[in-house]
Amino acid sequence: MTEPRGLQGGLQAALVGFSVRLPRVVLTLACALLVLGLYGLARAKYDVFPEFAPPAVVIQTEAPGLDPEQVEVLVTQAVEVAVNGLPGLEALRSSSIQGLSVITATFRSGSDIDRVRQRVGERIAALAGRLPQGVMAPAITPLTSSTGTVLLVGLTSESRDDLDLRTIADWTVRQRLLAVPGVAQVSVYGGGVRALQVQVRPHDLVRFRVGLNDVVAAARKATGVRGAGFVDTPNQRVVLRTEGQALAPEVLGRTVLINEGGASVVLADVATVRVAPEPPISAALIDGKPGVLLMVGAQIGANTLEVTARTEAALADLAPALAREGVVLRPDLFRPANFVAVANGHVLQALAVGGALVVIVLLVFLADWRTSLISAVAIPLSLVAAVLALMAAGESLNTMTLGGLAIAIGEVVDDAVIGVENVVRRLRERRLAEDRTPAARIVLEAVLEVRTAVAYATVAVLLVFLPVLALSGVAGRLFGPLALAYIFAVLASLAVALTVTPALALLLLGRAGQGTRAPREPPLMAWSRARYGALLARVGRHPRAVIAGAALVTISGAALLPTLGGTFLPDLKEGHLILHMAAAPGTALQESQRLGVRITAELRQIPGIRAVASQIGRAEAGQDTAGTHYSEIHVDLEPGLDGAAQRAVEARIRALAAGFPGAAFSLKTFLTERIEETVSGYTAPVVVNLVGNDLDRIEAAARAVARELAEVRGARDVQQASPAGMPQITASLRPADLRHWGLDAIEVLETVRTAYQGDVVGQTYVGNAVFNVLVNLDERARGRLSTLGDLPLRTPGGRYIRLAQVADIYETTGRYQVQHQGAQRVQAVTANVVGRDIAGFVAAAKRKIAKEVQLPEGVYVAFAGSAEAQAQARRDLLLASGAAGLGIVLLLAVVTGSGANLALVLVNLPLAFVGGVAAVAATGGVLSLGSIVGFVTLFGISLRNTIMMIAHYEHLVTVEGRPWTEATAILGAADRLVPILMTSLVTGLGLTPLALGAGEPGREIEGPMAIVILGGLVSSTVLNLLILPGLALRFARFGSDGPARGRGAERDAGAEEGAGTGPRAALPRPVPQR
């Protein structure tokens, strides 16, 4: 693998030549790069993870009064039909609950989200007039980032009631926060939404012979607003303003309904007109006290830290005014920026500690401050260049990109070390040979001598990482930036090795050896080479035993592979937990609040918990479809808790939840929940979808699946996502009786809707706050099921009858929600897994369900969740690895020049793999996606080291003219000993902080990756140093020589070494012809 002549006029030669001609210019440019990098770091966007959610559009349609099945059939299906068929649409999920349809349309990665939203908007705009009367126009919700929430803010008060607190939240705090740059949405939970209500008394309607529609019409007229225009005078235009809208309850109550015989009937005669809360759909508790929660969502692509700081500044501005109003502000109930800072801080700390350990290794091995400095300078320069490239590519600095930089440190330093080590050796030989070749020429030749091999090795590493970039789904969006960071760092290190390294080598080393006494070889290097040469000679006497041992180790490691479990991502330690609580469908909001108060009181007794906030139900205009039976309890932990302490808190929370048998619980961290929800649409790692057209059949199948799933070892929190049993009362109209009384069905239905759902007849305002005017029955009538049949209806003849006279009224149960996947009805069974790996659990669950569950006709099972995502990621990696492997084989065929040499390079991969498998088995035995990416990284490092070894053998034979003998094999291995050891130690020590901190905040994903690389480095380094030379001697071919086994040739080669220190002694080597 000699330097091709054509390359001397190529880019590498030009770069190195420029660097040795103008070294100070190169160093000036390097300093400018550092300054630019530091400036960029100060302006970079920081986050925990890259944007891992695909482009998605959420469409929300309000359908007041309709039950879930009516919403599904009349609203959801119409919107799904409109959206289906859009270019790039990959998934369509929907949920239909009482009065609301929420559809999530997910598009192919890389789709222009603005263009996608425009297309969706065009489609749903065409639905105007086609939806049932009373259904609002479909609306696209604001675009938020993958993680969504940047702050959870709480408001409580001892002196303000729920109405005042909610009004302050809606019209003061929320309005201010929406004006903060980077904020996309503010969802509000709890409090009472103020409304001017006309609460009708049914018996008074009959008494005064007034219909409910008369009340609606009168209230609408009294609260209506009309513009009056303007008056033009000869010299000015005067705006004409009219007043008269009934804004106060007492004014509205005096509105005339009928006037007969001089006697007027007013609204107050038949209704109570007052300010009261609208029927609530949410509640909030803050440390067990009623309050209001505001969940602040960031825009997609926003800088989490910047948006958080701006939001907190806005809240700080509001705090004095809120305090004067008697409102207590809690701005830190959940602050994701804390985890961003901790996670990135831990990875940066690992980078810093790893870098310091690298410098120590360089000083120990090179024993010279100049060579150590030259090698160490490559770290900041390469990493800064990689960061600038990441920023130019639109990536944030997060745990994944920083992790990619951390695992690249070894390759970064190795590029510099290889060049520096060769320069030092060539300068030493120049001194000993009293060669007068200019130092610049020696540096140029020494750097170029190894550059071709390094370039090929770098290309091989890049090819190894291409499968990671080819990952699809959430896995690709998480790990793609890591691969990108690694690739940028390796490319940057190659550029630094071709420019800054030779420039510094010329300035620091070119003059260092001008004296007559040649620089001594570093003691550790000399000692290592001498001992290693002797060891290699002894190993070489037993080639069959060595090969058999290597084969046995490989087989043993491969046997461990089936015993390893699998998981998509490890548990994250964010310092914030979300306890999901689902009571029976139909549970009243007050009962959910009562349960929340009890749970909060017990949670506050657990050491390590700082704050507890509960959101019950759903927010207006939010993306969730939670009912009053569903709560999310945010548990914020004390800052600074390590992974073990957080796990202990989680265990105590799970034990606490087990003491509430009337509800189903699930405990998650925020980011884990968001990732799982992005993967499957549910906040659980295991999802079993039962798909069909008949709701009764799929629900029966779901109950059977849930029973069997709960019996699988490791199952926890098994529950149906949409359980049946929602209490309902049905009023079924009798057509014959309607005809008898001369009533239209729609008139009766509208009366029932107005009575119980309420009709919004207008708006009133106070200052800048706008409130609805609502007509419904009074609270006493609405709160009793028995009064429904007594609802008065006025016939066309002026008589009054009861609803029960034209309708059958009976109690039954129904569905809280109806869900769709791909426009098909679906019922999901979800589960968490403890005590075993998710992949093994899913495999066992599939076997049990297939054996024990007899599915009804027309129903089929589809598994989803993180286990399926991991399986898909593995398939993607295998497919892409096949293509990358073909490219690597072709590259190696060009590099090595023979099939035997190619096989020698590839034989290192199994031993590297075995070391990684052993490391995984020794540290828990679970393969996460991070571990799999660690194997990819490991293969790249192993290929690089082996390529460099084979390339050096080629150089010894074809350039230096040595015969291919045992002595040459030992000599080449001794020459590569220090670079290989340094690369392994530098990489290993650089990753040690990540490996030791596996499971700690910010290191949950990179930790397992680092463990795999460390284990594989041990086995692959042993192969490179002890086994590869013997295999190369027996099978490799270099130049025109074949495998040499003659002892005479070995003696001749041994005599050629001469005397001196170390295997290389002081023999000057021929300078390759340029």
Secondary structure, DSSP 4 states (H G I P E B T S, - for coil): -PPPGGGGGSHHHHHHHHHHHSHHHHHHHHHHHHHHHHHHHHH--B-SS---SPPEEEEEEE-TT--HHHHIIIIIHHHHHHHTT-TTEEEEEEEEETTEEEEEEEE-TT--HHHHHHHHHHHHHTTTTTSPTTPPPPEEPPPEEEEEEEEEEEEEESSS-HHHHHHHIIIIIHHHHHTSTTEEEEEEEES--EEEEEEE-HHHHHHTT--HHHHHHHHHHHH------EEE-SS-EEE--------SHHHHHT-EEEEETTEEEEHHHHEEEEEEEPPPSEEEEETTEE-EEEEEEEETT--HHHHHHHHHHHHHHHHHHHHHTTEEEEEEEE-HHHHHHHHHHHHHHHHHHHHHHHHHHHHHHH--HHHHHHHHHHHHHHHHHHHHHHHHTT--B-HHHHHHHHHTHHHHHHHHHHHHHHHHHHHHHHHHTT----HHHHHHHHHHHHHHHHHHHHHHHHHHHHHHHT--HHHHHHHHHHHHHHHHHHHHHHHHHHTHHHHHHHHHHTTTT-SSSPPPPPHHHHHHHHHHHHHHHHHHT-HHHHHHHHHHHHHHHHHHGGG-EE-SSPPP--SEEEEEEE--TT--HHHHHHHHHHHHHHHTTSTTEEEEEEEEE--TT-S----TTEEEEEEEEPTT--HHHHHHHHHHHHHHHTT-TTSEEEEEEHHHHHHHHHHHSSSSSEEEEEEES-HHHHHHHHHHHHHHHHTSTTEEEEEESS-EEEEEEEEEE-HHHHHHHT--HHHHHHHHHHHHT-EEEEEEEETTEEEEEEEEE-HHHHT-GGGGGG-EEE-TTS-EEEGGGTEEEEEEEEESEEEEETTEEEEEEEEEE-SS-HHHHHHHHHHHHHHH--PPTT-EEEEEEHHHHHHHHHHHHHHHHHHHHHHHHHHHHHHH-SHHHHHHHHTHHHHHHHHHHHHHHHTTSEE-HHHHHHHHHHHHHHHHHHHHHHHHHHHHHHTS---SSHHHHHHHHHHHHHHHHHHHHHHHHHHHHHHHTTTSTT-TTHHHHHHHHHHHHHHHHHIIIIIHHHHHHHH--BTTB-----HHHHHHHHHHT-SSSTTTTTPPPPPPP-
